[in-house]
Amino acid sequence: MKYYLIRLLRSVLTLLIVVTVVFLLMRMMPVEGYFGTNYDKLDELQKQAKLENLGLLDPWYIQLKDFYVSLLHGDLGQSITYRPKVAISTIIGSKFLVSLRFGLASLSLSLVLGLSMGILMARSKGKIWDKLGTGYVVGANAVPAVIYYLLIQVFVTKWLDLPLLYEKVNMLSWILPVICLSLVSTAYYAMWIRRYMVDELNKDYIRLARAKGLRNKTIMIKHVMRNAFVPMAQYLPASILYTISGSIYVESLFSIPGTGGLLVTAIQRQDNTLVQALVLVYSSIGIIGLLLGDILMATFDPRIKLHNEGGSR
């Protein structure tokens, strides 16, 4: 409990530092971005009135205080240039839900395929299945993702007669985006589960278990797979949470109205309020994911201690 509380306090402090730095950096940018295309059409009095209404004429520490006070009340503010006067929570909420659905679907697919492939590769080390799996892993990581995304969209669409772009009411339009999103993740999970399982298979306790006459299936399920999955468990919560952030390539390619590219668009349009909110959300996702990963790791392996003991390292 002491460890969790310390980690939580450190996480909150890290989050405050990140958000504060981004807040101050955005305030150093030219004020023209707050006016969109209307900057040259307004006179000085109108410009000053708008800046005063946004609170931008106050000292930076007053602006920062007002920002955190609003944040404590659950108010992320309103969009300035992206969707003027629309609540940030409305913009983010609708897009996050779309990205989350696609992300969780692709993550489920990549976990099933990746772990199955990794287990098969480990059990047939040096044989044909291992070589084919290694070829897939190398190809998925070596070839730029945008290339096989385009190939899938152009050719697989014709071969399987699937929709080219995302349609809200057509579930068939989910198939290609989910496949694209899961390709690299599948290779990642397959590569690491193979590595950890091969390491476990070479350890002394496995030789001892075989010498005792335990069946290979029992050894794989009760010992090898359980211990090999422990390092993977650390990154699983973060992987689930990161699905919310979406994918710039896939969402742009299939016209999916998710969060992919939303931060880039907000920066380009100098929508400071939206940028601050997105940085806050993404930072929170990363910090919470790491904390949950540590907890899950300790849950899977009770030998892992999250606190110091006398004489231990």
Summary of the structure (lengths in Angstrom):
residues: 313
radius of gyration: 24.7
end to end distance: 19.5
largest distance: 87.5
contacts: 930
relative contact order: 0.14
helix: 75%
strand: 1%
